[in-house]
Amino acid sequence: MVDIQADRPRDLLDLLETDGKSDIIGGVRLVLAGSGIPVPDLEEVRSLIGGKTAEIVTAHQAPVRVTKLTPLQEEWRNYTDLFIAIGFHTELKMNPEEYRSSIPSFFPRPRNWRGKFDYPLIVDERIEAKKRHKLMGIHEFIDGDQITNEEELPSEVYTTYVQGNSELVTGTFDQAMEHKPRDGEAVSMAAVDGFYLRYPDFFDDEHGRWRHAGNSRYGAVYVPFLRVWFGGPGVGADGAGGPGRRWRLLFRGNKIGT
């Protein structure tokens, strides 16, 4: 029988020695010794990796930490995956993880928003509308380069929460805005795009096939919207003063994460 313990230097298998595993490691030593396969000793490893054996031992002995994502963190990751899948990161000259890390996390939803602003939303305004719509496969019936925002926010990329169902209002744009919920704000075209990307089911017959971007304008008096026709999603605009217009304004909570 081969004596594998006699006067031998410490080797890599010693790093695996823990309580309850000595018999297993001993069996491995017997198999390797009988097969003539050498086990590198720690001095040999030290010379190969520049004397970092102590760091390896420390890392081995440290407890393994497993981080479990919360539901909100998981939603954020799945949502950012959608932007990455259609190439937003490439357009911004980032790799996928650089792009992901540029998106603010979802902040905890304020209690008074529950039942009103229930859906997490990512808004990325860093890509101009025409390019954004091309990446998303959205047809433009208007010139996306002419879409502007009434109110610019502190950041071009942010997170918030929005309504799912949007109330149908007939009348002028100002009359529709009178239905703005407390603590609510009208959103930009980019926000409507982001809402469609994550929640396309809200553009069906049951929920209404379109959403207006009340914080954006096309020209001076037209309000852009995204609508899903039988041929797919498209962007158009309605006149703000039209007394018979049918509006579905998308509203967000009055707080954003940057």
C-alpha positions as CSV (number, residue, x, y, z in Angstrom):
1,M,0.0,0.0,0.0
2,V,1.3,3.4,-0.8
3,D,1.9,5.7,2.1
4,I,0.7,9.0,0.8
5,Q,1.1,10.9,4.1
6,A,4.8,10.3,4.8
7,D,6.8,13.6,4.9
8,R,4.9,15.1,2.0
9,P,4.5,18.9,1.5
10,R,1.1,20.4,1.6
11,D,-0.7,20.2,-1.8
12,L,-3.9,21.4,-3.5
13,L,-6.0,18.6,-2.0
14,D,-5.2,20.0,1.5
15,L,-7.2,23.1,0.5
16,L,-10.3,20.8,0.2
17,E,-9.8,19.3,3.7
18,T,-12.8,20.2,5.9
19,D,-14.5,18.4,8.7
20,G,-16.2,15.3,7.6
21,K,-14.4,15.1,4.2
22,S,-11.0,13.6,5.3
23,D,-12.0,10.1,4.3
24,I,-13.1,11.3,0.8
25,I,-9.9,13.3,0.2
26,G,-7.9,10.4,1.5
27,G,-9.6,8.1,-1.0
28,V,-8.9,10.6,-3.8
29,R,-5.2,10.6,-2.8
30,L,-5.1,6.8,-3.0
31,V,-6.6,6.8,-6.5
32,L,-4.3,9.5,-7.8
33,A,-1.2,7.9,-6.2
34,G,-2.1,4.5,-7.7
35,S,-2.6,6.1,-11.1
36,G,0.7,7.9,-10.9
37,I,-1.0,11.3,-11.3
38,P,0.9,13.9,-9.3
39,V,-0.9,16.5,-7.1
40,P,0.9,19.9,-7.3
41,D,2.1,21.0,-3.9
42,L,1.4,24.6,-2.7
43,E,5.0,25.8,-3.3
44,E,4.7,24.9,-6.9
45,V,1.4,26.7,-7.1
46,R,2.9,29.7,-5.3
47,S,5.6,30.0,-7.9
48,L,3.1,29.9,-10.7
49,I,0.6,32.5,-9.3
50,G,3.0,34.9,-7.7
51,G,2.8,33.9,-4.1
52,K,-1.0,34.2,-3.8
53,T,-1.6,30.9,-2.1
54,A,-2.8,32.7,1.1
55,E,-5.4,34.6,-0.8
56,I,-6.7,31.3,-2.4
57,V,-6.9,29.6,1.0
58,T,-8.7,32.7,2.4
59,A,-11.2,32.7,-0.5
60,H,-11.8,29.0,-0.1
61,Q,-12.5,29.3,3.6
62,A,-14.8,32.3,3.2
63,P,-18.5,31.4,3.3
64,V,-20.3,31.4,-0.1
65,R,-22.8,34.2,-0.4
66,V,-25.8,33.7,-2.5
67,T,-27.8,36.8,-3.3
68,K,-31.5,36.3,-4.1
69,L,-33.2,39.0,-6.1
70,T,-36.4,40.6,-4.7
71,P,-39.4,40.5,-7.0
72,L,-38.8,44.2,-7.7
73,Q,-35.2,43.6,-8.6
74,E,-36.1,40.7,-10.8
75,E,-38.7,42.8,-12.6
76,W,-36.0,45.5,-13.2
77,R,-33.7,42.9,-14.6
78,N,-36.3,41.3,-16.9
79,Y,-37.4,44.8,-18.0
80,T,-33.8,45.9,-18.9
81,D,-33.4,42.7,-20.8
82,L,-36.2,43.9,-23.2
83,F,-34.3,47.1,-24.0
84,I,-31.1,45.1,-24.5
85,A,-32.8,42.6,-26.8
86,I,-33.9,45.3,-29.2
87,G,-30.4,46.9,-29.3
88,F,-30.6,50.0,-27.1
89,H,-27.2,49.3,-25.7
90,T,-25.7,49.0,-29.2
91,E,-27.2,52.3,-30.2
92,L,-25.7,53.9,-27.1
93,K,-22.3,52.2,-27.7
94,M,-22.4,50.2,-24.5
95,N,-22.1,46.5,-23.8
96,P,-25.3,44.9,-22.3
97,E,-24.2,45.1,-18.7
98,E,-23.0,48.7,-19.0
99,Y,-26.4,49.6,-20.4
100,R,-28.2,47.7,-17.6
101,S,-26.1,49.5,-14.9
102,S,-27.1,52.8,-16.5
103,I,-30.7,52.2,-15.7
104,P,-31.9,53.3,-12.2
105,S,-33.4,50.7,-10.0
106,F,-37.1,50.7,-9.2
107,F,-37.7,52.6,-5.9
108,P,-40.3,51.2,-3.5
109,R,-43.7,52.3,-4.6
110,P,-45.2,54.9,-2.3
111,R,-48.2,53.6,-0.3
112,N,-50.6,56.2,-1.6
113,W,-49.8,55.1,-5.2
114,R,-51.2,51.5,-4.6
115,G,-54.2,50.8,-6.7
116,K,-53.4,53.9,-8.9
117,F,-49.8,53.7,-10.2
118,D,-49.1,50.0,-10.0
119,Y,-46.9,49.2,-12.9
120,P,-43.1,49.8,-12.8
121,L,-41.8,51.7,-15.9
122,I,-38.4,52.4,-17.4
123,V,-38.1,55.4,-19.6
124,D,-35.0,55.9,-21.8
125,E,-35.0,59.2,-23.6
126,R,-31.4,59.0,-24.7
127,I,-32.3,57.7,-28.1
128,E,-34.3,60.0,-30.3
129,A,-37.8,59.0,-31.2
130,K,-37.3,58.0,-34.8
131,K,-34.4,55.7,-34.0
132,R,-36.3,54.4,-30.9
133,H,-39.3,53.5,-33.0
134,K,-37.2,51.8,-35.6
135,L,-35.6,49.6,-33.0
136,M,-38.9,48.8,-31.5
137,G,-40.6,48.0,-34.8
138,I,-43.1,50.9,-34.4
139,H,-44.4,52.5,-37.6
140,E,-44.4,56.3,-37.7
141,F,-47.4,58.1,-39.3
142,I,-45.7,61.3,-38.2
143,D,-42.1,62.5,-38.3
144,G,-40.6,61.3,-35.0
145,D,-37.8,63.9,-35.2
146,Q,-40.5,66.6,-34.7
147,I,-41.7,65.2,-31.4
148,T,-40.7,67.4,-28.4
149,N,-41.4,67.4,-24.7
150,E,-43.3,70.1,-22.9
151,E,-41.5,69.5,-19.6
152,E,-37.9,68.2,-19.5
153,L,-37.1,66.0,-16.5
154,P,-33.7,66.0,-14.6
155,S,-32.6,62.8,-16.3
156,E,-33.0,61.3,-19.7
157,V,-33.3,57.8,-18.2
158,Y,-35.4,57.2,-15.2
159,T,-37.9,54.8,-13.5
160,T,-41.3,55.4,-12.1
161,Y,-44.8,53.7,-11.9
162,V,-47.8,54.2,-14.2
163,Q,-51.4,53.4,-14.5
164,G,-52.5,50.3,-16.3
165,N,-56.0,51.2,-17.5
166,S,-56.4,54.7,-18.8
167,E,-59.8,56.4,-18.7
168,L,-61.3,57.3,-22.0
169,V,-62.2,61.0,-22.2
170,T,-64.0,62.7,-25.1
171,G,-63.3,66.4,-25.7
172,T,-60.3,68.7,-25.9
173,F,-56.9,67.8,-24.6
174,D,-57.4,70.3,-21.7
175,Q,-60.6,68.5,-20.8
176,A,-58.8,65.2,-20.8
177,M,-56.0,66.6,-18.6
178,E,-58.7,67.6,-16.0
179,H,-58.9,63.9,-15.3
180,K,-55.3,63.7,-14.2
181,P,-55.2,61.7,-10.9
182,R,-53.9,63.2,-7.7
183,D,-50.1,62.9,-7.5
184,G,-50.1,62.1,-11.2
185,E,-48.3,63.6,-14.2
186,A,-48.7,63.1,-18.0
187,V,-45.9,61.2,-19.6
188,S,-43.6,61.7,-22.6
189,M,-43.6,59.8,-25.9
190,A,-40.6,57.8,-24.6
191,A,-42.6,56.7,-21.6
192,V,-45.5,55.5,-23.8
193,D,-43.0,53.6,-25.8
194,G,-41.5,52.0,-22.7
195,F,-45.0,51.2,-21.5
196,Y,-45.8,49.4,-24.7
197,L,-42.5,47.5,-24.7
198,R,-43.2,46.0,-21.3
199,Y,-47.0,45.9,-21.3
200,P,-48.2,45.3,-24.8
201,D,-51.4,43.5,-23.5
202,F,-52.6,47.0,-22.4
203,F,-53.0,47.9,-26.1
204,D,-55.7,45.4,-26.8
205,D,-59.4,45.8,-27.2
206,E,-60.2,45.3,-23.5
207,H,-57.8,48.0,-22.3
208,G,-58.0,50.4,-25.3
209,R,-55.6,50.2,-28.2
210,W,-53.7,53.4,-27.7
211,R,-52.1,55.8,-25.1
212,H,-51.5,59.5,-25.6
213,A,-48.2,61.1,-24.4
214,G,-49.6,64.2,-22.7
215,N,-46.2,65.7,-22.0
216,S,-45.1,65.6,-25.6
217,R,-46.1,67.6,-28.7
218,Y,-45.9,67.2,-32.4
219,G,-45.7,70.7,-33.7
220,A,-47.5,73.3,-31.6
221,V,-50.9,71.8,-31.0
222,Y,-50.8,68.1,-31.7
223,V,-50.4,65.4,-29.0
224,P,-48.6,62.2,-30.1
225,F,-49.9,58.7,-29.3
226,L,-49.0,55.1,-29.8
227,R,-51.8,52.8,-31.1
228,V,-51.8,49.2,-32.0
229,W,-53.7,48.5,-35.3
230,F,-54.1,45.1,-36.9
231,G,-50.9,45.7,-38.7
232,G,-49.0,46.4,-35.5
233,P,-48.0,49.4,-33.4
234,G,-47.8,52.9,-34.9
235,V,-47.3,56.5,-33.8
236,G,-49.6,59.3,-34.8
237,A,-50.9,62.6,-33.3
238,D,-54.2,64.2,-32.4
239,G,-55.1,68.0,-32.4
240,A,-55.2,69.3,-28.8
241,G,-58.1,71.6,-29.5
242,G,-60.4,69.0,-31.2
243,P,-63.7,69.0,-29.2
244,G,-64.5,65.5,-30.3
245,R,-61.2,63.8,-29.7
246,R,-61.0,60.5,-27.8
247,W,-58.2,60.6,-25.3
248,R,-56.4,57.8,-23.3
249,L,-53.7,59.7,-21.5
250,L,-51.0,57.7,-19.7
251,F,-50.2,59.0,-16.3
252,R,-47.3,58.3,-14.0
253,G,-46.7,59.1,-10.3
254,N,-45.1,62.4,-9.6
255,K,-41.8,60.9,-8.4
256,I,-39.0,59.5,-10.6
257,G,-35.9,57.4,-9.8
258,T,-32.7,58.7,-11.4
